[in-house]
Amino acid sequence: MNPSSSSIPVAQVNSFLTRLAIAIAVLVSLLPPLGYLAYAWTETTEGLAHHSVIQATLVSRYVMRNPDVWHDTRERLLESLTGFAMPDQHTLVIDNFQQTIGELGPRQLKSPVLTGEAPFYEFGVPAGVVRTEISMAETLNKASLVLLLSGVLGALVFAPMRRVPLAALTESVRRLVRSEERFRRLTELSSDWYGSRISITALR
């Protein structure tokens, strides 16, 4: 057996371990920020939808109590919503004619922006919608920080995962190659001995 043939299985093991270490490092790097982002996105979306329904219900009650003047008493209508908005939430009260009756909260929100919407009623008939908006920029910034930290962790995981098993498996492969070499030599020796026995027998 050619001594250089031992480099073939070692190279295969090296390639496999490298791919495995890269895959695990990528998972370690991406799963935490993606998990955090998915959780935060879901929580914010559900919370925004819930707040939209609550505020739409409050607007419906105000409209029911002031059926003829609710268009003209915007300040009082908005006061009924104060205290029921999420932090940094922008709230719009829009009637069926797409006219803005009132709004609360910051108007300029950083992208990306999530939106929730729920209808309010006048005498049981939809009279408009309450639209709530909130920026997810801060959540993305936190996810970026988590990505940075998990990326460092992934890099720390990559090196030992590749180095330690590779050394052990390389040594195992080399032992196997040496064992195969000894077995081949023993087989050749046995074959030569058997051939010489046949020759001696024939000469007799």
Secondary structure as the mmCIF struct_conf table of DSSP 4:
data_model
#
loop_
_struct_conf.conf_type_id
_struct_conf.id
_struct_conf.beg_label_comp_id
_struct_conf.beg_label_asym_id
_struct_conf.beg_label_seq_id
_struct_conf.end_label_comp_id
_struct_conf.end_label_asym_id
_struct_conf.end_label_seq_id
HELX_RH_3T_P HELX_RH_3T_P1 PRO A 3 SER A 6
HELX_RH_AL_P HELX_RH_AL_P1 SER A 7 ARG A 65
BEND BEND1 ASN A 66 ASN A 66
TURN_TY1_P TURN_TY1_P1 PRO A 67 ASP A 72
HELX_RH_AL_P HELX_RH_AL_P2 ARG A 74 GLU A 79
TURN_TY1_P TURN_TY1_P2 SER A 80 GLY A 83
BEND BEND2 PHE A 84 ALA A 85
HELX_LH_PP_P HELX_LH_PP_P1 MET A 86 MET A 86
TURN_TY1_P TURN_TY1_P3 PRO A 87 ASP A 88
STRN STRN1 GLN A 89 ASP A 95
TURN_TY1_P TURN_TY1_P4 ASN A 96 PHE A 97
BEND BEND3 GLN A 98 GLN A 98
STRN STRN2 THR A 100 LEU A 104
BEND BEND4 GLY A 105 GLY A 105
BEND BEND5 ARG A 107 ARG A 107
HELX_LH_PP_P HELX_LH_PP_P2 LYS A 110 LYS A 110
BEND BEND6 SER A 111 PRO A 112
STRN STRN3 VAL A 113 GLU A 122
TURN_TY1_P TURN_TY1_P5 PHE A 123 GLY A 124
STRN STRN4 VAL A 125 SER A 135
HELX_RH_AL_P HELX_RH_AL_P3 ALA A 137 LEU A 203
#
